Amino acid sequence: MWLTGDIQVVHELCLDLLADLEDISAGRKESESWEGNAWAAELSSGGVDLQNLWRDVLKAHYPLPEARRVVAQYWRLLAEDPDRTRAVMEWERENGRQHPYQGL
């Protein structure tokens, strides 16, 4: 629900999320906070904690490896779009580095 509701089909958002997950996994970043249309997320080496912004009962925790795997699968779904190359090139230009996720 978080991916389809907040990341939607926006390549750049998915690339940002993949980069944050990879940076946290590699120890380059300790944590990151996300807030979208319906969900707030806290990313750390301990995993991803999700909280729905509208319904307190909707929350979840996912281990970091599982979150990385699912977001990578979601990227592959989005990457079927021909704009993916442009999105990756723009992300790398704006961030001044190669995207850390190698499955682009």
N, CA, C and O atoms as a MOPAC input file, in Angstrom:
PM7 MOZYME 1SCF
protein

 N      0.82500 1    -1.19000 1     0.00000 1
 C      0.00000 1     0.00000 1     0.00000 1
 C      0.87300 1     1.25800 1     0.00000 1
 O      0.53200 1     2.25700 1    -0.63400 1
 N      2.00500 1     1.20100 1     0.72000 1
 C      2.88300 1     2.36300 1     0.76800 1
 C      3.45200 1     2.67100 1    -0.61500 1
 O      3.44900 1     3.82200 1    -1.05100 1
 N      3.93200 1     1.65700 1    -1.29000 1
 C      4.53900 1     1.88500 1    -2.60100 1
 C      3.52400 1     2.38700 1    -3.61100 1
 O      3.78300 1     3.36100 1    -4.31700 1
 N      2.38300 1     1.74000 1    -3.68800 1
 C      1.40700 1     2.15400 1    -4.68700 1
 C      0.69700 1     3.44700 1    -4.30200 1
 O      0.24900 1     4.18800 1    -5.17700 1
 N      0.59000 1     3.72900 1    -2.99700 1
 C     -0.10700 1     4.93000 1    -2.56000 1
 C      0.76700 1     6.17200 1    -2.52100 1
 O      0.29600 1     7.26800 1    -2.82500 1
 N      2.03600 1     6.01700 1    -2.15100 1
 C      2.89700 1     7.18900 1    -1.99500 1
 C      3.99100 1     7.29300 1    -3.06900 1
 O      4.24600 1     8.38400 1    -3.58000 1
 N      4.62100 1     6.20600 1    -3.40600 1
 C      5.64500 1     6.23500 1    -4.44900 1
 C      4.98000 1     6.29300 1    -5.82200 1
 O      5.46600 1     6.95500 1    -6.73800 1
 N      3.87300 1     5.59400 1    -5.94000 1
 C      3.07000 1     5.53400 1    -7.15200 1
 C      3.93800 1     5.12900 1    -8.33500 1
 O      4.68700 1     4.15700 1    -8.23400 1
 N      3.86000 1     5.83400 1    -9.43700 1
 C      4.66400 1     5.47900 1   -10.61100 1
 C      5.72900 1     6.54400 1   -10.88000 1
 O      6.14700 1     6.73700 1   -12.02200 1
 N      6.15800 1     7.22200 1    -9.84100 1
 C      7.14500 1     8.28600 1    -9.96800 1
 C      8.54000 1     7.67600 1    -9.85000 1
 O      8.98800 1     7.31700 1    -8.76100 1
 N      9.21100 1     7.56700 1   -10.98500 1
 C     10.53600 1     6.95400 1   -11.02600 1
 C     11.49100 1     7.58700 1   -10.02000 1
 O     12.20500 1     6.88500 1    -9.30500 1
 N     11.49900 1     8.92000 1    -9.96900 1
 C     12.44500 1     9.62500 1    -9.10600 1
 C     12.23900 1     9.27800 1    -7.63200 1
 O     13.21200 1     9.13500 1    -6.89200 1
 N     10.99400 1     9.14200 1    -7.20200 1
 C     10.73400 1     8.76500 1    -5.81000 1
 C     11.23000 1     7.35700 1    -5.52300 1
 O     11.81800 1     7.10200 1    -4.47200 1
 N     10.99500 1     6.45900 1    -6.44500 1
 C     11.45900 1     5.08600 1    -6.25100 1
 C     12.98700 1     5.04300 1    -6.23300 1
 O     13.57600 1     4.29900 1    -5.45000 1
 N     13.62500 1     5.83000 1    -7.08700 1
 C     15.08700 1     5.90000 1    -7.08600 1
 C     15.60900 1     6.47100 1    -5.76900 1
 O     16.60700 1     5.98400 1    -5.23900 1
 N     14.94700 1     7.49400 1    -5.23900 1
 C     15.34300 1     8.04400 1    -3.93300 1
 C     15.22100 1     6.98200 1    -2.84500 1
 O     16.11500 1     6.83400 1    -2.01100 1
 N     14.12300 1     6.25200 1    -2.85700 1
 C     13.91100 1     5.22300 1    -1.84900 1
 C     14.95000 1     4.11400 1    -1.96700 1
 O     15.51300 1     3.68100 1    -0.96200 1
 N     15.20300 1     3.65600 1    -3.17600 1
 C     16.23700 1     2.63100 1    -3.37800 1
 C     17.59200 1     3.11500 1    -2.88700 1
 O     18.32600 1     2.36400 1    -2.24500 1
 N     17.92900 1     4.37100 1    -3.18600 1
 C     19.21900 1     4.91700 1    -2.75500 1
 C     19.29900 1     4.96500 1    -1.23000 1
 O     20.32100 1     4.59900 1    -0.64900 1
 N     18.22400 1     5.41400 1    -0.58200 1
 C     18.23200 1     5.45600 1     0.88500 1
 C     18.40900 1     4.06200 1     1.47200 1
 O     19.18900 1     3.88100 1     2.40700 1
 N     17.70200 1     3.08500 1     0.94300 1
 C     17.82000 1     1.71900 1     1.45600 1
 C     19.21700 1     1.16000 1     1.24400 1
 O     19.75900 1     0.49000 1     2.12200 1
 N     19.80100 1     1.43000 1     0.08300 1
 C     21.15700 1     0.95200 1    -0.19600 1
 C     22.17600 1     1.66600 1     0.68900 1
 O     23.09300 1     1.03100 1     1.21100 1
 N     22.02500 1     2.97600 1     0.86200 1
 C     22.96600 1     3.72800 1     1.69600 1
 C     22.90200 1     3.28200 1     3.15200 1
 O     23.93300 1     3.17800 1     3.81700 1
 N     21.70800 1     3.02100 1     3.64400 1
 C     21.56700 1     2.53900 1     5.02200 1
 C     22.16900 1     1.14700 1     5.15100 1
 O     22.87500 1     0.86500 1     6.11900 1
 N     21.90200 1     0.28600 1     4.19700 1
 C     22.44500 1    -1.07800 1     4.23400 1
 C     23.96500 1    -1.07500 1     4.22400 1
 O     24.59600 1    -1.90400 1     4.88100 1
 N     24.55300 1    -0.14700 1     3.48200 1
 C     26.01800 1    -0.07900 1     3.36300 1
 C     26.65900 1     0.73400 1     4.48700 1
 O     27.88400 1     0.83100 1     4.55100 1
 N     25.85100 1     1.31800 1     5.37100 1
 C     26.40200 1     2.10000 1     6.46600 1
 C     26.77600 1     3.52500 1     6.10600 1
 O     27.39200 1     4.21700 1     6.91600 1
 N     26.42000 1     3.98400 1     4.90800 1
 C     26.72200 1     5.35800 1     4.50300 1
 C     25.74600 1     6.35900 1     5.11800 1
 O     26.00800 1     7.56100 1     5.13700 1
 N     24.63600 1     5.86000 1     5.61300 1
 C     23.60200 1     6.69300 1     6.20500 1
 C     22.99000 1     5.90200 1     7.35100 1
 O     22.79600 1     4.69200 1     7.23200 1
 N     22.68300 1     6.57100 1     8.45900 1
 C     22.10500 1     5.86600 1     9.60800 1
 C     20.60500 1     5.65300 1     9.47000 1
 O     20.09200 1     4.57800 1     9.77900 1
 N     19.90800 1     6.67900 1     9.00500 1
 C     18.45400 1     6.57300 1     8.91700 1
 C     17.91900 1     7.61000 1     7.94700 1
 O     18.63800 1     8.49400 1     7.48100 1
 N     16.65400 1     7.47600 1     7.66500 1
 C     15.96900 1     8.43600 1     6.79600 1
 C     14.48800 1     8.39500 1     7.13500 1
 O     13.94800 1     7.34600 1     7.48600 1
 N     13.84100 1     9.54300 1     7.02700 1
 C     12.39700 1     9.63400 1     7.24600 1
 C     11.71200 1     9.99900 1     5.94000 1
 O     12.21500 1    10.80500 1     5.15800 1
 N     10.56300 1     9.39600 1     5.72300 1
 C      9.76200 1     9.66900 1     4.54400 1
 C      8.34400 1    10.00600 1     4.98500 1
 O      7.83900 1     9.42900 1     5.94800 1
 N      7.70800 1    10.92500 1     4.29400 1
 C      6.28900 1    11.16600 1     4.50400 1
 C      5.66100 1    11.45500 1     3.15700 1
 O      6.13500 1    12.30300 1     2.40200 1
 N      4.58400 1    10.73400 1     2.86600 1
 C      3.90700 1    10.89300 1     1.59000 1
 C      2.45000 1    11.28000 1     1.75900 1
 O      2.06700 1    11.91300 1     2.74300 1
 N      1.65000 1    10.89100 1     0.79100 1
 C      0.22300 1    11.20700 1     0.81000 1
 C     -0.50000 1    10.51900 1     1.95400 1
 O     -1.41300 1    11.09200 1     2.54900 1
 N     -0.10000 1     9.30100 1     2.26200 1
 C     -0.84400 1     8.51600 1     3.24400 1
 C      0.02600 1     7.83300 1     4.28500 1
 O     -0.48700 1     7.34900 1     5.29400 1
 N      1.33000 1     7.78500 1     4.06100 1
 C      2.19800 1     7.00800 1     4.94300 1
 C      3.40600 1     7.80800 1     5.39900 1
 O      3.93700 1     8.64000 1     4.66400 1
 N      3.82800 1     7.53800 1     6.62300 1
 C      5.11500 1     8.00700 1     7.13500 1
 C      5.98100 1     6.77000 1     7.29400 1
 O      5.50400 1     5.72000 1     7.72500 1
 N      7.24000 1     6.89300 1     6.94800 1
 C      8.15800 1     5.75300 1     7.03500 1
 C      9.44500 1     6.18900 1     7.69900 1
 O      9.96500 1     7.27400 1     7.43600 1
 N      9.95000 1     5.32700 1     8.56300 1
 C     11.25900 1     5.50800 1     9.19000 1
 C     12.12900 1     4.35100 1     8.71700 1
 O     11.81000 1     3.18600 1     8.95300 1
 N     13.21900 1     4.67800 1     8.05300 1
 C     14.14500 1     3.68300 1     7.53500 1
 C     15.40500 1     3.69200 1     8.40100 1
 O     15.94100 1     4.75500 1     8.71500 1
 N     15.86800 1     2.51900 1     8.78100 1
 C     17.10200 1     2.39700 1     9.55300 1
 C     17.66000 1     0.99500 1     9.33000 1
 O     17.04500 1     0.17500 1     8.64900 1
 N     18.81900 1     0.73000 1     9.90500 1
 C     19.39400 1    -0.60700 1     9.76400 1
 C     18.50300 1    -1.66600 1    10.41700 1
 O     18.59200 1    -2.84800 1    10.08500 1
 N     17.65300 1    -1.24000 1    11.34000 1
 C     16.71800 1    -2.16500 1    11.98200 1
 C     15.51000 1    -2.49700 1    11.13800 1
 O     14.74900 1    -3.40200 1    11.48100 1
 N     15.31600 1    -1.77600 1    10.02600 1
 C     14.20400 1    -2.06900 1     9.14200 1
 C     13.43000 1    -0.82500 1     8.75600 1
 O     13.88800 1     0.30400 1     8.93400 1
 N     12.25400 1    -1.06200 1     8.22800 1
 C     11.37100 1     0.01000 1     7.79000 1
 C     10.10000 1    -0.04900 1     8.62800 1
 O      9.41000 1    -1.06700 1     8.67200 1
 N      9.80900 1     1.06600 1     9.29100 1
 C      8.59000 1     1.18000 1    10.08600 1
 C      7.63400 1     2.10500 1     9.36100 1
 O      7.96600 1     3.25000 1     9.05100 1
 N      6.44300 1     1.59500 1     9.09500 1
 C      5.42500 1     2.35100 1     8.37700 1
 C      4.26400 1     2.68800 1     9.30000 1
 O      3.86600 1     1.87800 1    10.13700 1
 N      3.72600 1     3.89100 1     9.14000 1
 C      2.54700 1     4.31800 1     9.87500 1
 C      1.65000 1     5.08600 1     8.91500 1
 O      2.07900 1     6.05700 1     8.29200 1
 N      0.40800 1     4.64400 1     8.80200 1
 C     -0.55100 1     5.36000 1     7.98200 1
 C     -0.88300 1     6.68700 1     8.65300 1
 O     -1.07500 1     6.74300 1     9.86700 1
 N     -0.94900 1     7.74600 1     7.86900 1
 C     -1.20200 1     9.07500 1     8.41500 1
 C     -2.66700 1     9.30800 1     8.75900 1
 O     -2.98800 1    10.26000 1     9.47000 1
 N     -3.55000 1     8.46400 1     8.27200 1
 C     -4.98400 1     8.67100 1     8.45600 1
 C     -5.62100 1     7.64900 1     9.38900 1
 O     -6.66200 1     7.91700 1     9.98900 1
 N     -5.00600 1     6.49100 1     9.51200 1
 C     -5.57200 1     5.43400 1    10.36300 1
 C     -4.46300 1     4.84500 1    11.22900 1
 O     -3.56800 1     4.16000 1    10.73300 1
 N     -4.53500 1     5.12100 1    12.52600 1
 C     -3.49500 1     4.67800 1    13.45600 1
 C     -3.28800 1     3.17100 1    13.47500 1
 O     -2.18700 1     2.70200 1    13.76200 1
 N     -4.32800 1     2.41100 1    13.17500 1
 C     -4.21100 1     0.95300 1    13.24400 1
 C     -3.41400 1     0.37700 1    12.08000 1
 O     -2.98200 1    -0.77500 1    12.13400 1
 N     -3.21700 1     1.16300 1    11.03500 1
 C     -2.45700 1     0.68700 1     9.87400 1
 C     -0.98500 1     1.03200 1    10.06700 1
 O     -0.56900 1     2.16800 1     9.84200 1
 N     -0.21000 1     0.05000 1    10.48200 1
 C      1.22700 1     0.22100 1    10.65700 1
 C      1.89700 1    -1.12000 1    10.43300 1
 O      1.26600 1    -2.17400 1    10.51700 1
 N      3.17800 1    -1.05900 1    10.14700 1
 C      3.90100 1    -2.30500 1     9.86400 1
 C      5.39200 1    -2.08700 1    10.07500 1
 O      5.88300 1    -0.95800 1    10.06700 1
 N      6.09100 1    -3.18000 1    10.26200 1
 C      7.54400 1    -3.17600 1    10.33600 1
 C      8.05300 1    -4.26200 1     9.37700 1
 O      7.53700 1    -5.37900 1     9.35700 1
 N      9.06300 1    -3.91400 1     8.59200 1
 C      9.68300 1    -4.87200 1     7.68200 1
 C     11.19300 1    -4.84000 1     7.89200 1
 O     11.77800 1    -3.76000 1     7.98200 1
 N     11.82700 1    -5.99600 1     7.97000 1
 C     13.29400 1    -6.02600 1     8.04500 1
 C     13.89000 1    -5.35800 1     6.80400 1
 O     13.31000 1    -5.42000 1     5.72000 1
 N     15.03100 1    -4.73100 1     6.96800 1
 C     15.65300 1    -4.00100 1     5.86500 1
 C     15.86100 1    -4.86100 1     4.61500 1
 O     15.54700 1    -4.39500 1     3.52000 1
 N     16.37500 1    -6.09400 1     4.72100 1
 C     16.54900 1    -6.90300 1     3.50400 1
 C     15.23100 1    -7.15900 1     2.76500 1
 O     15.19800 1    -7.15100 1     1.53500 1
 N     14.16200 1    -7.38400 1     3.50500 1
 C     12.86600 1    -7.61100 1     2.86500 1
 C     12.37900 1    -6.34000 1     2.17200 1
 O     11.87600 1    -6.40000 1     1.05000 1
 N     12.52400 1    -5.19600 1     2.83000 1
 C     12.11000 1    -3.93200 1     2.22300 1
 C     12.91200 1    -3.65600 1     0.95400 1
 O     12.34900 1    -3.22700 1    -0.05400 1
 N     14.21200 1    -3.89700 1     0.99700 1
 C     15.05200 1    -3.69300 1    -0.18800 1
 C     14.59600 1    -4.59000 1    -1.33700 1
 O     14.51700 1    -4.15000 1    -2.48400 1
 N     14.30000 1    -5.83900 1    -1.02400 1
 C     13.87200 1    -6.78400 1    -2.05900 1
 C     12.56000 1    -6.33800 1    -2.69700 1
 O     12.42400 1    -6.37000 1    -3.92000 1
 N     11.60100 1    -5.92800 1    -1.88700 1
 C     10.28700 1    -5.53500 1    -2.40600 1
 C     10.38300 1    -4.23700 1    -3.21400 1
 O      9.76300 1    -4.11900 1    -4.27100 1
 N     11.15000 1    -3.27300 1    -2.72600 1
 C     11.29700 1    -2.01600 1    -3.47700 1
 C     12.03000 1    -2.27800 1    -4.79100 1
 O     11.70700 1    -1.65900 1    -5.80500 1
 N     13.00300 1    -3.17700 1    -4.79400 1
 C     13.69200 1    -3.53800 1    -6.04100 1
 C     12.72000 1    -4.17700 1    -7.03000 1
 O     12.78700 1    -3.90000 1    -8.22800 1
 N     11.83100 1    -5.01800 1    -6.54900 1
 C     10.81300 1    -5.60600 1    -7.42500 1
 C      9.89200 1    -4.52500 1    -7.97600 1
 O      9.52100 1    -4.55400 1    -9.14900 1
 N      9.52800 1    -3.57500 1    -7.12900 1
 C      8.67100 1    -2.47600 1    -7.57800 1
 C      9.39300 1    -1.64400 1    -8.63900 1
 O      8.78000 1    -1.23400 1    -9.62400 1
 N     10.69200 1    -1.39200 1    -8.44600 1
 C     11.46400 1    -0.66600 1    -9.45500 1
 C     11.44700 1    -1.41100 1   -10.78700 1
 O     11.29500 1    -0.79600 1   -11.84200 1
 N     11.60200 1    -2.72800 1   -10.74000 1
 C     11.59200 1    -3.49800 1   -11.99000 1
 C     10.25200 1    -3.34300 1   -12.70600 1
 O     10.20500 1    -3.30800 1   -13.93600 1
 N      9.17300 1    -3.25000 1   -11.94800 1
 C      7.86200 1    -3.00100 1   -12.54700 1
 C      7.84700 1    -1.62100 1   -13.20900 1
 O      7.41000 1    -1.48400 1   -14.35100 1
 N      8.32200 1    -0.60500 1   -12.49600 1
 C      8.35800 1     0.74600 1   -13.05800 1
 C      9.35100 1     0.84200 1   -14.21400 1
 O      9.13900 1     1.61100 1   -15.15200 1
 N     10.42100 1     0.07200 1   -14.15100 1
 C     11.49600 1     0.16800 1   -15.13600 1
 C     11.09100 1    -0.34000 1   -16.51200 1
 O     11.84000 1    -0.18100 1   -17.47600 1
 N      9.92600 1    -0.94400 1   -16.61100 1
 C      9.44500 1    -1.34800 1   -17.93200 1
 C      9.08300 1    -0.12300 1   -18.76500 1
 O      8.94300 1    -0.22200 1   -19.98400 1
 N      8.93200 1     1.01400 1   -18.12600 1
 C      8.61900 1     2.28100 1   -18.78000 1
 C      9.87600 1     2.80100 1   -19.47300 1
 O     10.95300 1     2.77200 1   -18.87800 1
 N      9.76800 1     3.27400 1   -20.71300 1
 C     10.95000 1     3.77500 1   -21.42300 1
 C     11.60300 1     4.99700 1   -20.76600 1
 O     12.74900 1     5.30800 1   -21.08900 1
 N     10.91800 1     5.69800 1   -19.85700 1
 C     11.49000 1     6.86500 1   -19.19900 1
 C     12.48800 1     6.52000 1   -18.10800 1
 O     13.08600 1     7.41900 1   -17.51800 1
 N     12.68100 1     5.24300 1   -17.82800 1
 C     13.55000 1     4.87700 1   -16.71400 1
 C     14.98500 1     5.35900 1   -16.90900 1
 O     15.61200 1     5.81600 1   -15.95400 1
 N     15.50800 1     5.26600 1   -18.11600 1
 C     16.89100 1     5.69600 1   -18.36200 1
 C     17.03200 1     7.18500 1   -18.09200 1
 O     17.99600 1     7.61300 1   -17.45800 1
 N     16.08200 1     7.97100 1   -18.56600 1
 C     16.10600 1     9.40700 1   -18.31500 1
 C     16.04400 1     9.68500 1   -16.82200 1
 O     16.76600 1    10.54400 1   -16.31700 1
 N     15.17900 1     8.96000 1   -16.11100 1
 C     15.03100 1     9.16600 1   -14.66400 1
 C     16.32200 1     8.84800 1   -13.92500 1
 O     16.71000 1     9.58500 1   -13.01900 1
 N     16.98800 1     7.76800 1   -14.29500 1
 C     18.25200 1     7.39800 1   -13.64500 1
 C     19.31400 1     8.45600 1   -13.93200 1
 O     20.03400 1     8.87100 1   -13.02400 1
 N     19.41700 1     8.89400 1   -15.18700 1
 C     20.40900 1     9.91000 1   -15.54300 1
 C     20.15300 1    11.21500 1   -14.79200 1
 O     21.09700 1    11.84600 1   -14.31700 1
 N     18.90500 1    11.62100 1   -14.68000 1
 C     18.57100 1    12.83900 1   -13.94500 1
 C     18.88500 1    12.68700 1   -12.45800 1
 O     19.40900 1    13.60800 1   -11.83000 1
 N     18.55900 1    11.50800 1   -11.89400 1
 C     18.84000 1    11.27700 1   -10.47000 1
 C     20.34000 1    11.41300 1   -10.21600 1
 O     20.75800 1    12.08200 1    -9.27100 1
 N     21.14100 1    10.77500 1   -11.06200 1
 C     22.59200 1    10.80200 1   -10.88000 1
 C     23.15500 1    12.21700 1   -11.05300 1
 O     24.06200 1    12.61800 1   -10.32400 1
 N     22.62300 1    12.96300 1   -12.00700 1
 C     23.07200 1    14.35200 1   -12.20800 1
 C     22.70200 1    15.20600 1   -10.99800 1
 O     23.53700 1    15.96100 1   -10.49900 1
 N     21.47500 1    15.09700 1   -10.52600 1
 C     21.01500 1    15.90800 1    -9.39400 1
 C     21.72400 1    15.55200 1    -8.08800 1
 O     21.91700 1    16.41300 1    -7.23000 1
 N     22.11000 1    14.29300 1    -7.93800 1
 C     22.74100 1    13.84700 1    -6.69700 1
 C     24.26400 1    13.80200 1    -6.77100 1
 O     24.93200 1    13.55700 1    -5.76600 1
 N     24.80600 1    14.03600 1    -7.95000 1
 C     26.25400 1    14.10300 1    -8.11500 1
 C     26.98100 1    12.79900 1    -7.83900 1
 O     28.14100 1    12.80600 1    -7.42600 1
 N     26.31500 1    11.69500 1    -8.06200 1
 C     26.94700 1    10.39000 1    -7.85200 1
 C     26.17800 1     9.32200 1    -8.62700 1
 O     25.05000 1     9.53700 1    -9.07300 1
 N     26.81900 1     8.17700 1    -8.77100 1
 C     26.16100 1     7.03600 1    -9.39100 1
 C     25.12900 1     6.49400 1    -8.40800 1
 O     25.36600 1     6.46000 1    -7.20100 1
 N     24.00300 1     6.08000 1    -8.92700 1
 C     22.97100 1     5.51700 1    -8.04600 1
 C     23.52100 1     4.25100 1    -7.38900 1
 O     24.09800 1     3.41000 1    -8.07800 1
 N     23.35300 1     4.09400 1    -6.06200 1
 C     23.95900 1     2.95500 1    -5.37400 1
 C     23.30000 1     1.60800 1    -5.65400 1
 O     23.92300 1     0.57100 1    -5.42600 1
 N     22.07100 1     1.59200 1    -6.13600 1
 C     21.42400 1     0.32400 1    -6.44200 1
 C     21.90600 1    -0.16700 1    -7.79400 1
 O     21.77300 1     0.53800 1    -8.79400 1
 N     22.46000 1    -1.36200 1    -7.83400 1
 C     23.08400 1    -1.86400 1    -9.06500 1
 C     22.11800 1    -2.50500 1   -10.04300 1
 O     22.51400 1    -2.86800 1   -11.15100 1
 N     20.85000 1    -2.65400 1    -9.65300 1
 C     19.88600 1    -3.33300 1   -10.52300 1
 C     19.12100 1    -2.41300 1   -11.44200 1
 O     18.02800 1    -2.76100 1   -11.88800 1
 N     19.67000 1    -1.23500 1   -11.74100 1
 C     18.95800 1    -0.27400 1   -12.56600 1
 C     18.92000 1    -0.71800 1   -13.99900 1
 O     18.35500 1    -0.02500 1   -14.84500 1

